[in-house]
Amino acid sequence: MGYLDYWRLASDPGGGVIPGHAGEFETSLVLALAPELVGPRQARPRPPSMPAVPDTQIHAAASWQAIDGYTDDPARADADRGQRWLTQCVQGLADRLVALADTL
């Protein structure tokens, strides 16, 4: 079995880190695929910080409740950027599946 977080397949043209859950990145993807599923979005102040340990993912119910379930601002979502990210994800996954087939 192989595991890969799909958001690691996309890159930010500005060199930034792809954001996390239910914010700009994922909302942009949905806007590109099914915009009717995205409701009104209001600008969101900076969410509370998630606890961080280098190279470690922390999943704690209290942390997700503290940030209301999303990690960044969905109001910054954009369908065109979502389409670019979606294309990167699809191509990146295809490349990795070919690499897996060649390796295994």
C-alpha positions as CSV (number, residue, x, y, z in Angstrom):
1,M,0.0,0.0,0.0
2,G,1.2,3.5,-0.8
3,Y,0.1,6.7,0.8
4,L,0.3,10.3,-0.4
5,D,-1.5,13.4,0.7
6,Y,-3.0,14.9,-2.5
7,W,-2.2,18.5,-1.5
8,R,1.5,17.6,-1.7
9,L,1.1,17.2,-5.5
10,A,0.3,20.9,-6.0
11,S,2.6,23.8,-5.8
12,D,2.0,27.5,-5.2
13,P,3.4,29.6,-8.0
14,G,4.3,32.3,-5.5
15,G,6.5,29.8,-3.7
16,G,4.3,29.6,-0.6
17,V,3.1,26.5,1.1
18,I,-0.1,25.0,-0.1
19,P,-2.7,25.7,2.7
20,G,-4.5,23.1,4.6
21,H,-8.1,22.0,5.3
22,A,-11.3,23.7,4.0
23,G,-9.6,27.0,3.2
24,E,-8.2,28.7,0.0
25,F,-6.7,25.6,-1.6
26,E,-9.6,23.1,-1.1
27,T,-12.3,25.7,-1.8
28,S,-10.5,26.7,-5.0
29,L,-10.5,23.0,-6.1
30,V,-14.3,22.8,-5.4
31,L,-14.8,26.1,-7.3
32,A,-13.0,24.6,-10.3
33,L,-15.0,21.3,-10.2
34,A,-18.5,22.2,-8.8
35,P,-18.9,25.9,-8.0
36,E,-22.5,25.4,-7.1
37,L,-21.4,23.5,-4.0
38,V,-19.5,26.6,-2.6
39,G,-21.6,29.0,-0.5
40,P,-20.9,32.6,0.3
41,R,-17.4,33.1,1.8
42,Q,-16.5,35.9,4.1
43,A,-13.0,37.0,4.8
44,R,-11.6,35.2,7.9
45,P,-9.2,36.6,10.4
46,R,-6.0,34.6,10.9
47,P,-7.0,31.3,12.5
48,P,-5.5,30.2,15.9
49,S,-2.2,28.4,15.6
50,M,-2.1,24.7,15.4
51,P,0.5,23.1,17.7
52,A,3.5,22.2,15.6
53,V,6.4,19.7,15.9
54,P,8.8,19.5,13.0
55,D,8.0,16.7,10.5
56,T,5.1,15.6,12.6
57,Q,1.4,15.9,12.0
58,I,-0.8,16.5,15.0
59,H,-4.4,15.5,14.9
60,A,-6.3,16.5,18.0
61,A,-10.1,17.2,18.2
62,A,-9.5,20.2,20.4
63,S,-7.2,21.8,17.8
64,W,-9.7,21.4,15.0
65,Q,-12.5,22.8,17.2
66,A,-10.3,25.8,18.1
67,I,-9.9,26.7,14.4
68,D,-13.5,26.0,13.5
69,G,-12.5,23.0,11.2
70,Y,-10.5,25.0,8.6
71,T,-7.0,26.2,8.6
72,D,-6.9,29.2,6.3
73,D,-9.2,31.7,4.6
74,P,-11.7,30.2,2.1
75,A,-12.6,33.8,0.9
76,R,-9.3,33.8,-1.0
77,A,-10.4,30.9,-3.1
78,D,-10.3,31.3,-6.9
79,A,-11.6,28.8,-9.5
80,D,-8.8,29.5,-12.0
81,R,-6.1,28.8,-9.3
82,G,-8.2,25.8,-8.3
83,Q,-8.1,24.4,-11.9
84,R,-4.3,24.9,-12.0
85,W,-3.9,23.1,-8.6
86,L,-6.2,20.3,-9.8
87,T,-4.2,19.8,-13.0
88,Q,-1.0,19.6,-10.9
89,C,-2.6,17.1,-8.6
90,V,-3.8,14.9,-11.5
91,Q,-0.5,15.0,-13.3
92,G,1.5,14.5,-10.1
93,L,-0.6,11.4,-9.2
94,A,-0.3,10.0,-12.7
95,D,3.5,10.4,-12.5
96,R,3.6,8.7,-9.2
97,L,1.4,5.8,-10.4
98,V,3.8,5.3,-13.3
99,A,6.8,5.4,-11.0
100,L,5.2,2.9,-8.7
101,A,4.4,0.6,-11.6
102,D,8.0,0.9,-12.8
103,T,9.4,0.3,-9.3
104,L,7.1,-2.6,-8.3
